[in-house]
Amino acid sequence: MVAPSGLKRQNVRWVIAYDADRVARNSAQILEHPISQNAFCYLLDHRPSEVPPFLRPVAQTGRFKLFRVLNP
């Protein structure tokens, strides 16, 4: 899970979600480790209404979802 303190420390203001299957596949290749179906990319892409309260959905297209990071 993503911690709000880590996002704040890195000064992250926006999170963009993309096709979770593609993100997981590419991440698995880079990390040389399989990605769990519980990975955060799946939550952002498939269940945006269940994201942590410090992420507010603000826009969506057929391909992307945009979340604003709120101050924890």
N, C-alpha and C positions, 0 to 999 in steps of 0.2 A: 504494500500500500504506500502511497505517496504521503509524506508528512508535510503539513503546512509550513513548519519551521524550515525545512529544507528548501521549499519554494521561495520563502521570504529571504533566506540567506543568499540565494542565487538571484534574487530580484526578478523572479518570474512573474509576469503579469497576465499572460495568456497561455492557454493550452489548446492545441489544435489536435483533434482526433481524426484519424483517417481509417480506412478499411482495416479492421483489426486482424483479419486473417493474413493480409499482406504484411502488416507491421510485425506480427508474430513470426511469420515465415522468414522475413528478412532479419529480424532480431536473432532468431535461432541460428541462422547461418553465421552471423557476425559473432555471436557469443559461443557458438559451437555447443549449444545446450538447448534442449527442447523448451518451448514456452508453454506454460500451463494455461488451460482454458479459463482459469481464474485471474489471469494477468490483467493489469489495469487497462490495457488497450481494449480489451473486450468489454469491460464495464463502460468505458467512455463511448465506445462505438455502439454497443448493443443495448445498454441500459442507462442512458444518460440521466434519467430521472432518479437514479440511485447513487449518483456520484456524491462524494463527501460535500458537506455544506459549505466548505471554503471555495468550491468551484461553482460558478453560476453559468448555466448555459445561456448564451446570448445570440447565437446564430447557427444556422444549419443549412446545408445544401444537400444535393444527392450524394456527395462524396465526403464532405467535411462537416465536423461539428466544432464550434468555437466556444470555449469556456473562459470566463474572466476569473482570475484568481483574486479572491477577496482577502482583505487583511485578517489574519487569524487573531 
